[in-house]
Amino acid sequence: FWIRRIAIDCQLGFKEATDTELLSSVIRNNLGSKEFFINKAIGWALRDYSKTHPKWVAHFLSENEEKL
């Protein structure tokens, strides 16, 4: 699970250069995990990117709210 967590966290701090396709893909592939650190990484990644692009994060959350 540490490799999956790193895949989620790898976009942290990229701001405008964030690869949203990669970010959404790795998050979606890990939705429903019962692993605390995976869920923490998902929240951390979304919170970090929301400072740069809050509308994208809000849209992502609304699209995936049943799975989050």
PyMOL Python script that loads the backbone (N, CA, C, O; Angstrom):
from pymol import cmd

cmd.read_pdbstr("""\
ATOM      1  N   PHE A   1       0.811  -1.209   0.000  1.00  0.00           N
ATOM      2  CA  PHE A   1       0.000   0.000   0.000  1.00  0.00           C
ATOM      3  C   PHE A   1       0.850   1.266   0.000  1.00  0.00           C
ATOM      4  O   PHE A   1       0.352   2.331  -0.365  1.00  0.00           O
ATOM      5  N   TRP A   2       2.108   1.182   0.396  1.00  0.00           N
ATOM      6  CA  TRP A   2       2.942   2.383   0.399  1.00  0.00           C
ATOM      7  C   TRP A   2       3.190   2.892  -1.012  1.00  0.00           C
ATOM      8  O   TRP A   2       3.247   4.102  -1.229  1.00  0.00           O
ATOM      9  N   ILE A   3       3.337   1.997  -1.966  1.00  0.00           N
ATOM     10  CA  ILE A   3       3.526   2.417  -3.355  1.00  0.00           C
ATOM     11  C   ILE A   3       2.262   3.095  -3.873  1.00  0.00           C
ATOM     12  O   ILE A   3       2.338   4.087  -4.598  1.00  0.00           O
ATOM     13  N   ARG A   4       1.093   2.558  -3.499  1.00  0.00           N
ATOM     14  CA  ARG A   4      -0.166   3.202  -3.899  1.00  0.00           C
ATOM     15  C   ARG A   4      -0.267   4.577  -3.271  1.00  0.00           C
ATOM     16  O   ARG A   4      -0.732   5.519  -3.914  1.00  0.00           O
ATOM     17  N   ARG A   5       0.162   4.705  -2.021  1.00  0.00           N
ATOM     18  CA  ARG A   5       0.109   6.008  -1.365  1.00  0.00           C
ATOM     19  C   ARG A   5       1.034   7.003  -2.059  1.00  0.00           C
ATOM     20  O   ARG A   5       0.657   8.155  -2.276  1.00  0.00           O
ATOM     21  N   ILE A   6       2.221   6.573  -2.399  1.00  0.00           N
ATOM     22  CA  ILE A   6       3.160   7.455  -3.101  1.00  0.00           C
ATOM     23  C   ILE A   6       2.579   7.886  -4.449  1.00  0.00           C
ATOM     24  O   ILE A   6       2.765   9.029  -4.868  1.00  0.00           O
ATOM     25  N   ALA A   7       1.880   6.979  -5.124  1.00  0.00           N
ATOM     26  CA  ALA A   7       1.258   7.329  -6.412  1.00  0.00           C
ATOM     27  C   ALA A   7       0.233   8.443  -6.230  1.00  0.00           C
ATOM     28  O   ALA A   7       0.096   9.307  -7.096  1.00  0.00           O
ATOM     29  N   ILE A   8      -0.478   8.431  -5.124  1.00  0.00           N
ATOM     30  CA  ILE A   8      -1.469   9.480  -4.845  1.00  0.00           C
ATOM     31  C   ILE A   8      -0.749  10.784  -4.494  1.00  0.00           C
ATOM     32  O   ILE A   8      -1.119  11.852  -4.982  1.00  0.00           O
ATOM     33  N   ASP A   9       0.265  10.694  -3.658  1.00  0.00           N
ATOM     34  CA  ASP A   9       0.960  11.888  -3.169  1.00  0.00           C
ATOM     35  C   ASP A   9       1.913  12.515  -4.180  1.00  0.00           C
ATOM     36  O   ASP A   9       2.367  13.641  -3.973  1.00  0.00           O
ATOM     37  N   CYS A  10       2.224  11.818  -5.264  1.00  0.00           N
ATOM     38  CA  CYS A  10       3.269  12.305  -6.175  1.00  0.00           C
ATOM     39  C   CYS A  10       2.926  13.646  -6.826  1.00  0.00           C
ATOM     40  O   CYS A  10       3.827  14.314  -7.334  1.00  0.00           O
ATOM     41  N   GLN A  11       1.682  14.055  -6.830  1.00  0.00           N
ATOM     42  CA  GLN A  11       1.296  15.326  -7.446  1.00  0.00           C
ATOM     43  C   GLN A  11       1.294  16.491  -6.450  1.00  0.00           C
ATOM     44  O   GLN A  11       1.057  17.636  -6.838  1.00  0.00           O
ATOM     45  N   LEU A  12       1.554  16.207  -5.178  1.00  0.00           N
ATOM     46  CA  LEU A  12       1.534  17.269  -4.174  1.00  0.00           C
ATOM     47  C   LEU A  12       2.517  18.377  -4.525  1.00  0.00           C
ATOM     48  O   LEU A  12       3.672  18.120  -4.863  1.00  0.00           O
ATOM     49  N   GLY A  13       2.041  19.602  -4.438  1.00  0.00           N
ATOM     50  CA  GLY A  13       2.894  20.760  -4.643  1.00  0.00           C
ATOM     51  C   GLY A  13       3.116  21.156  -6.096  1.00  0.00           C
ATOM     52  O   GLY A  13       3.829  22.126  -6.356  1.00  0.00           O
ATOM     53  N   PHE A  14       2.540  20.448  -7.035  1.00  0.00           N
ATOM     54  CA  PHE A  14       2.744  20.786  -8.447  1.00  0.00           C
ATOM     55  C   PHE A  14       1.896  21.985  -8.885  1.00  0.00           C
ATOM     56  O   PHE A  14       2.156  22.598  -9.921  1.00  0.00           O
ATOM     57  N   LYS A  15       0.889  22.304  -8.089  1.00  0.00           N
ATOM     58  CA  LYS A  15      -0.014  23.435  -8.364  1.00  0.00           C
ATOM     59  C   LYS A  15      -0.558  23.401  -9.787  1.00  0.00           C
ATOM     60  O   LYS A  15      -1.239  22.442 -10.150  1.00  0.00           O
ATOM     61  N   GLU A  16      -0.279  24.418 -10.607  1.00  0.00           N
ATOM     62  CA  GLU A  16      -0.836  24.473 -11.962  1.00  0.00           C
ATOM     63  C   GLU A  16      -0.329  23.348 -12.857  1.00  0.00           C
ATOM     64  O   GLU A  16      -0.969  23.019 -13.856  1.00  0.00           O
ATOM     65  N   ALA A  17       0.806  22.760 -12.514  1.00  0.00           N
ATOM     66  CA  ALA A  17       1.393  21.685 -13.324  1.00  0.00           C
ATOM     67  C   ALA A  17       0.854  20.303 -12.945  1.00  0.00           C
ATOM     68  O   ALA A  17       1.328  19.290 -13.459  1.00  0.00           O
ATOM     69  N   THR A  18      -0.128  20.259 -12.055  1.00  0.00           N
ATOM     70  CA  THR A  18      -0.708  18.979 -11.638  1.00  0.00           C
ATOM     71  C   THR A  18      -1.312  18.270 -12.836  1.00  0.00           C
ATOM     72  O   THR A  18      -2.037  18.873 -13.627  1.00  0.00           O
ATOM     73  N   ASP A  19      -1.014  17.003 -12.963  1.00  0.00           N
ATOM     74  CA  ASP A  19      -1.595  16.159 -14.011  1.00  0.00           C
ATOM     75  C   ASP A  19      -2.919  15.630 -13.470  1.00  0.00           C
ATOM     76  O   ASP A  19      -2.949  14.624 -12.761  1.00  0.00           O
ATOM     77  N   THR A  20      -4.010  16.308 -13.806  1.00  0.00           N
ATOM     78  CA  THR A  20      -5.311  15.954 -13.228  1.00  0.00           C
ATOM     79  C   THR A  20      -5.801  14.584 -13.690  1.00  0.00           C
ATOM     80  O   THR A  20      -6.533  13.913 -12.962  1.00  0.00           O
ATOM     81  N   GLU A  21      -5.407  14.163 -14.887  1.00  0.00           N
ATOM     82  CA  GLU A  21      -5.781  12.813 -15.332  1.00  0.00           C
ATOM     83  C   GLU A  21      -5.122  11.766 -14.448  1.00  0.00           C
ATOM     84  O   GLU A  21      -5.767  10.804 -14.030  1.00  0.00           O
ATOM     85  N   LEU A  22      -3.839  11.951 -14.164  1.00  0.00           N
ATOM     86  CA  LEU A  22      -3.127  11.025 -13.288  1.00  0.00           C
ATOM     87  C   LEU A  22      -3.706  11.074 -11.885  1.00  0.00           C
ATOM     88  O   LEU A  22      -3.960  10.034 -11.278  1.00  0.00           O
ATOM     89  N   LEU A  23      -3.913  12.264 -11.375  1.00  0.00           N
ATOM     90  CA  LEU A  23      -4.446  12.428 -10.023  1.00  0.00           C
ATOM     91  C   LEU A  23      -5.803  11.748  -9.879  1.00  0.00           C
ATOM     92  O   LEU A  23      -6.012  10.985  -8.936  1.00  0.00           O
ATOM     93  N   SER A  24      -6.720  12.012 -10.794  1.00  0.00           N
ATOM     94  CA  SER A  24      -8.046  11.401 -10.694  1.00  0.00           C
ATOM     95  C   SER A  24      -7.972   9.891 -10.875  1.00  0.00           C
ATOM     96  O   SER A  24      -8.722   9.157 -10.230  1.00  0.00           O
ATOM     97  N   SER A  25      -7.090   9.419 -11.732  1.00  0.00           N
ATOM     98  CA  SER A  25      -6.959   7.979 -11.961  1.00  0.00           C
ATOM     99  C   SER A  25      -6.468   7.251 -10.708  1.00  0.00           C
ATOM    100  O   SER A  25      -7.050   6.246 -10.302  1.00  0.00           O
ATOM    101  N   VAL A  26      -5.404   7.758 -10.101  1.00  0.00           N
ATOM    102  CA  VAL A  26      -4.882   7.067  -8.922  1.00  0.00           C
ATOM    103  C   VAL A  26      -5.839   7.167  -7.747  1.00  0.00           C
ATOM    104  O   VAL A  26      -5.924   6.240  -6.941  1.00  0.00           O
ATOM    105  N   ILE A  27      -6.557   8.267  -7.637  1.00  0.00           N
ATOM    106  CA  ILE A  27      -7.535   8.373  -6.551  1.00  0.00           C
ATOM    107  C   ILE A  27      -8.682   7.393  -6.794  1.00  0.00           C
ATOM    108  O   ILE A  27      -9.070   6.655  -5.888  1.00  0.00           O
ATOM    109  N   ARG A  28      -9.223   7.384  -8.003  1.00  0.00           N
ATOM    110  CA  ARG A  28     -10.338   6.470  -8.302  1.00  0.00           C
ATOM    111  C   ARG A  28      -9.939   5.011  -8.109  1.00  0.00           C
ATOM    112  O   ARG A  28     -10.747   4.207  -7.645  1.00  0.00           O
ATOM    113  N   ASN A  29      -8.715   4.665  -8.455  1.00  0.00           N
ATOM    114  CA  ASN A  29      -8.246   3.290  -8.283  1.00  0.00           C
ATOM    115  C   ASN A  29      -8.096   2.887  -6.822  1.00  0.00           C
ATOM    116  O   ASN A  29      -7.968   1.702  -6.513  1.00  0.00           O
ATOM    117  N   ASN A  30      -8.111   3.858  -5.932  1.00  0.00           N
ATOM    118  CA  ASN A  30      -7.945   3.563  -4.514  1.00  0.00           C
ATOM    119  C   ASN A  30      -9.178   3.880  -3.670  1.00  0.00           C
ATOM    120  O   ASN A  30      -9.146   3.738  -2.448  1.00  0.00           O
ATOM    121  N   LEU A  31     -10.259   4.308  -4.315  1.00  0.00           N
ATOM    122  CA  LEU A  31     -11.490   4.585  -3.572  1.00  0.00           C
ATOM    123  C   LEU A  31     -12.023   3.292  -2.963  1.00  0.00           C
ATOM    124  O   LEU A  31     -11.953   2.226  -3.574  1.00  0.00           O
ATOM    125  N   GLY A  32     -12.540   3.403  -1.785  1.00  0.00           N
ATOM    126  CA  GLY A  32     -13.088   2.240  -1.097  1.00  0.00           C
ATOM    127  C   GLY A  32     -12.063   1.495  -0.264  1.00  0.00           C
ATOM    128  O   GLY A  32     -12.386   0.478   0.350  1.00  0.00           O
ATOM    129  N   SER A  33     -10.840   1.984  -0.235  1.00  0.00           N
ATOM    130  CA  SER A  33      -9.802   1.340   0.559  1.00  0.00           C
ATOM    131  C   SER A  33     -10.119   1.495   2.043  1.00  0.00           C
ATOM    132  O   SER A  33     -10.630   2.527   2.480  1.00  0.00           O
ATOM    133  N   LYS A  34      -9.814   0.474   2.791  1.00  0.00           N
ATOM    134  CA  LYS A  34      -9.994   0.537   4.239  1.00  0.00           C
ATOM    135  C   LYS A  34      -8.682   0.927   4.938  1.00  0.00           C
ATOM    136  O   LYS A  34      -8.622   1.043   6.162  1.00  0.00           O
ATOM    137  N   GLU A  35      -7.640   1.125   4.130  1.00  0.00           N
ATOM    138  CA  GLU A  35      -6.335   1.493   4.668  1.00  0.00           C
ATOM    139  C   GLU A  35      -6.308   2.979   5.024  1.00  0.00           C
ATOM    140  O   GLU A  35      -6.526   3.835   4.166  1.00  0.00           O
ATOM    141  N   PHE A  36      -6.040   3.277   6.292  1.00  0.00           N
ATOM    142  CA  PHE A  36      -6.037   4.644   6.797  1.00  0.00           C
ATOM    143  C   PHE A  36      -5.117   5.553   5.982  1.00  0.00           C
ATOM    144  O   PHE A  36      -5.518   6.654   5.605  1.00  0.00           O
ATOM    145  N   PHE A  37      -3.886   5.106   5.706  1.00  0.00           N
ATOM    146  CA  PHE A  37      -2.917   5.963   5.036  1.00  0.00           C
ATOM    147  C   PHE A  37      -3.265   6.228   3.577  1.00  0.00           C
ATOM    148  O   PHE A  37      -2.884   7.266   3.035  1.00  0.00           O
ATOM    149  N   ILE A  38      -3.971   5.323   2.938  1.00  0.00           N
ATOM    150  CA  ILE A  38      -4.449   5.559   1.569  1.00  0.00           C
ATOM    151  C   ILE A  38      -5.520   6.645   1.599  1.00  0.00           C
ATOM    152  O   ILE A  38      -5.477   7.590   0.812  1.00  0.00           O
ATOM    153  N   ASN A  39      -6.472   6.505   2.505  1.00  0.00           N
ATOM    154  CA  ASN A  39      -7.550   7.498   2.612  1.00  0.00           C
ATOM    155  C   ASN A  39      -7.007   8.862   3.019  1.00  0.00           C
ATOM    156  O   ASN A  39      -7.488   9.894   2.552  1.00  0.00           O
ATOM    157  N   LYS A  40      -6.007   8.860   3.889  1.00  0.00           N
ATOM    158  CA  LYS A  40      -5.384  10.121   4.289  1.00  0.00           C
ATOM    159  C   LYS A  40      -4.697  10.782   3.094  1.00  0.00           C
ATOM    160  O   LYS A  40      -4.786  11.998   2.920  1.00  0.00           O
ATOM    161  N   ALA A  41      -4.017   9.989   2.275  1.00  0.00           N
ATOM    162  CA  ALA A  41      -3.332  10.529   1.094  1.00  0.00           C
ATOM    163  C   ALA A  41      -4.339  11.115   0.102  1.00  0.00           C
ATOM    164  O   ALA A  41      -4.079  12.157  -0.501  1.00  0.00           O
ATOM    165  N   ILE A  42      -5.476  10.456  -0.069  1.00  0.00           N
ATOM    166  CA  ILE A  42      -6.510  10.969  -0.973  1.00  0.00           C
ATOM    167  C   ILE A  42      -6.982  12.340  -0.488  1.00  0.00           C
ATOM    168  O   ILE A  42      -7.066  13.287  -1.271  1.00  0.00           O
ATOM    169  N   GLY A  43      -7.286  12.438   0.791  1.00  0.00           N
ATOM    170  CA  GLY A  43      -7.722  13.717   1.357  1.00  0.00           C
ATOM    171  C   GLY A  43      -6.656  14.789   1.248  1.00  0.00           C
ATOM    172  O   GLY A  43      -6.955  15.942   0.937  1.00  0.00           O
ATOM    173  N   TRP A  44      -5.429  14.413   1.500  1.00  0.00           N
ATOM    174  CA  TRP A  44      -4.316  15.348   1.443  1.00  0.00           C
ATOM    175  C   TRP A  44      -4.126  15.866   0.017  1.00  0.00           C
ATOM    176  O   TRP A  44      -3.946  17.065  -0.191  1.00  0.00           O
ATOM    177  N   ALA A  45      -4.168  14.966  -0.957  1.00  0.00           N
ATOM    178  CA  ALA A  45      -3.984  15.356  -2.357  1.00  0.00           C
ATOM    179  C   ALA A  45      -5.102  16.291  -2.814  1.00  0.00           C
ATOM    180  O   ALA A  45      -4.845  17.296  -3.476  1.00  0.00           O
ATOM    181  N   LEU A  46      -6.335  15.957  -2.460  1.00  0.00           N
ATOM    182  CA  LEU A  46      -7.468  16.804  -2.862  1.00  0.00           C
ATOM    183  C   LEU A  46      -7.418  18.156  -2.161  1.00  0.00           C
ATOM    184  O   LEU A  46      -7.681  19.188  -2.778  1.00  0.00           O
ATOM    185  N   ARG A  47      -7.087  18.152  -0.891  1.00  0.00           N
ATOM    186  CA  ARG A  47      -6.989  19.420  -0.164  1.00  0.00           C
ATOM    187  C   ARG A  47      -5.896  20.299  -0.762  1.00  0.00           C
ATOM    188  O   ARG A  47      -6.093  21.500  -0.949  1.00  0.00           O
ATOM    189  N   ASP A  48      -4.740  19.698  -1.063  1.00  0.00           N
ATOM    190  CA  ASP A  48      -3.631  20.455  -1.628  1.00  0.00           C
ATOM    191  C   ASP A  48      -4.012  21.061  -2.979  1.00  0.00           C
ATOM    192  O   ASP A  48      -3.753  22.240  -3.224  1.00  0.00           O
ATOM    193  N   TYR A  49      -4.619  20.270  -3.849  1.00  0.00           N
ATOM    194  CA  TYR A  49      -4.974  20.780  -5.175  1.00  0.00           C
ATOM    195  C   TYR A  49      -6.132  21.773  -5.116  1.00  0.00           C
ATOM    196  O   TYR A  49      -6.266  22.621  -5.997  1.00  0.00           O
ATOM    197  N   SER A  50      -6.966  21.672  -4.087  1.00  0.00           N
ATOM    198  CA  SER A  50      -8.093  22.614  -3.973  1.00  0.00           C
ATOM    199  C   SER A  50      -7.623  24.050  -3.766  1.00  0.00           C
ATOM    200  O   SER A  50      -8.366  24.992  -4.043  1.00  0.00           O
ATOM    201  N   LYS A  51      -6.412  24.221  -3.287  1.00  0.00           N
ATOM    202  CA  LYS A  51      -5.862  25.567  -3.113  1.00  0.00           C
ATOM    203  C   LYS A  51      -5.528  26.202  -4.462  1.00  0.00           C
ATOM    204  O   LYS A  51      -5.491  27.427  -4.585  1.00  0.00           O
ATOM    205  N   THR A  52      -5.285  25.367  -5.470  1.00  0.00           N
ATOM    206  CA  THR A  52      -4.948  25.842  -6.810  1.00  0.00           C
ATOM    207  C   THR A  52      -6.168  25.873  -7.714  1.00  0.00           C
ATOM    208  O   THR A  52      -6.372  26.823  -8.470  1.00  0.00           O
ATOM    209  N   HIS A  53      -6.980  24.818  -7.625  1.00  0.00           N
ATOM    210  CA  HIS A  53      -8.115  24.683  -8.543  1.00  0.00           C
ATOM    211  C   HIS A  53      -9.332  24.124  -7.788  1.00  0.00           C
ATOM    212  O   HIS A  53      -9.678  22.954  -7.949  1.00  0.00           O
ATOM    213  N   PRO A  54      -9.975  24.957  -6.970  1.00  0.00           N
ATOM    214  CA  PRO A  54     -11.091  24.475  -6.149  1.00  0.00           C
ATOM    215  C   PRO A  54     -12.278  23.953  -6.962  1.00  0.00           C
ATOM    216  O   PRO A  54     -12.979  23.046  -6.514  1.00  0.00           O
ATOM    217  N   LYS A  55     -12.507  24.512  -8.143  1.00  0.00           N
ATOM    218  CA  LYS A  55     -13.640  24.041  -8.953  1.00  0.00           C
ATOM    219  C   LYS A  55     -13.409  22.621  -9.449  1.00  0.00           C
ATOM    220  O   LYS A  55     -14.347  21.824  -9.491  1.00  0.00           O
ATOM    221  N   TRP A  56     -12.168  22.290  -9.827  1.00  0.00           N
ATOM    222  CA  TRP A  56     -11.867  20.931 -10.275  1.00  0.00           C
ATOM    223  C   TRP A  56     -12.103  19.942  -9.138  1.00  0.00           C
ATOM    224  O   TRP A  56     -12.700  18.885  -9.343  1.00  0.00           O
ATOM    225  N   VAL A  57     -11.637  20.282  -7.948  1.00  0.00           N
ATOM    226  CA  VAL A  57     -11.799  19.396  -6.791  1.00  0.00           C
ATOM    227  C   VAL A  57     -13.275  19.241  -6.450  1.00  0.00           C
ATOM    228  O   VAL A  57     -13.727  18.129  -6.177  1.00  0.00           O
ATOM    229  N   ALA A  58     -14.028  20.323  -6.460  1.00  0.00           N
ATOM    230  CA  ALA A  58     -15.462  20.243  -6.172  1.00  0.00           C
ATOM    231  C   ALA A  58     -16.168  19.355  -7.189  1.00  0.00           C
ATOM    232  O   ALA A  58     -17.028  18.554  -6.825  1.00  0.00           O
ATOM    233  N   HIS A  59     -15.812  19.493  -8.453  1.00  0.00           N
ATOM    234  CA  HIS A  59     -16.402  18.654  -9.501  1.00  0.00           C
ATOM    235  C   HIS A  59     -16.021  17.183  -9.296  1.00  0.00           C
ATOM    236  O   HIS A  59     -16.868  16.298  -9.415  1.00  0.00           O
ATOM    237  N   PHE A  60     -14.758  16.928  -8.991  1.00  0.00           N
ATOM    238  CA  PHE A  60     -14.296  15.554  -8.741  1.00  0.00           C
ATOM    239  C   PHE A  60     -15.056  14.946  -7.562  1.00  0.00           C
ATOM    240  O   PHE A  60     -15.489  13.795  -7.626  1.00  0.00           O
ATOM    241  N   LEU A  61     -15.213  15.709  -6.503  1.00  0.00           N
ATOM    242  CA  LEU A  61     -15.933  15.214  -5.322  1.00  0.00           C
ATOM    243  C   LEU A  61     -17.388  14.909  -5.649  1.00  0.00           C
ATOM    244  O   LEU A  61     -17.919  13.890  -5.207  1.00  0.00           O
ATOM    245  N   SER A  62     -18.038  15.774  -6.413  1.00  0.00           N
ATOM    246  CA  SER A  62     -19.444  15.536  -6.751  1.00  0.00           C
ATOM    247  C   SER A  62     -19.605  14.324  -7.661  1.00  0.00           C
ATOM    248  O   SER A  62     -20.593  13.598  -7.554  1.00  0.00           O
ATOM    249  N   GLU A  63     -18.638  14.096  -8.560  1.00  0.00           N
ATOM    250  CA  GLU A  63     -18.694  12.933  -9.435  1.00  0.00           C
ATOM    251  C   GLU A  63     -18.483  11.616  -8.691  1.00  0.00           C
ATOM    252  O   GLU A  63     -18.973  10.571  -9.119  1.00  0.00           O
ATOM    253  N   ASN A  64     -17.752  11.669  -7.576  1.00  0.00           N
ATOM    254  CA  ASN A  64     -17.350  10.452  -6.883  1.00  0.00           C
ATOM    255  C   ASN A  64     -17.896  10.360  -5.462  1.00  0.00           C
ATOM    256  O   ASN A  64     -17.393   9.574  -4.660  1.00  0.00           O
ATOM    257  N   GLU A  65     -18.908  11.146  -5.142  1.00  0.00           N
ATOM    258  CA  GLU A  65     -19.359  11.214  -3.764  1.00  0.00           C
ATOM    259  C   GLU A  65     -19.873   9.894  -3.201  1.00  0.00           C
ATOM    260  O   GLU A  65     -19.763   9.659  -1.997  1.00  0.00           O
ATOM    261  N   GLU A  66     -20.431   9.028  -4.043  1.00  0.00           N
ATOM    262  CA  GLU A  66     -20.932   7.748  -3.542  1.00  0.00           C
ATOM    263  C   GLU A  66     -19.785   6.839  -3.101  1.00  0.00           C
ATOM    264  O   GLU A  66     -19.948   6.021  -2.195  1.00  0.00           O
ATOM    265  N   LYS A  67     -18.633   6.985  -3.741  1.00  0.00           N
ATOM    266  CA  LYS A  67     -17.506   6.107  -3.460  1.00  0.00           C
ATOM    267  C   LYS A  67     -16.581   6.656  -2.376  1.00  0.00           C
ATOM    268  O   LYS A  67     -15.781   5.918  -1.800  1.00  0.00           O
ATOM    269  N   LEU A  68     -16.696   7.963  -2.101  1.00  0.00           N
ATOM    270  CA  LEU A  68     -15.818   8.574  -1.100  1.00  0.00           C
ATOM    271  C   LEU A  68     -16.329   8.326   0.303  1.00  0.00           C
ATOM    272  O   LEU A  68     -15.713   8.769   1.272  1.00  0.00           O
TER     273      LEU A  68
END
""", "prot")
cmd.dss("prot")
cmd.show_as("cartoon", "prot")
cmd.util.cbc("prot")
cmd.orient("prot")
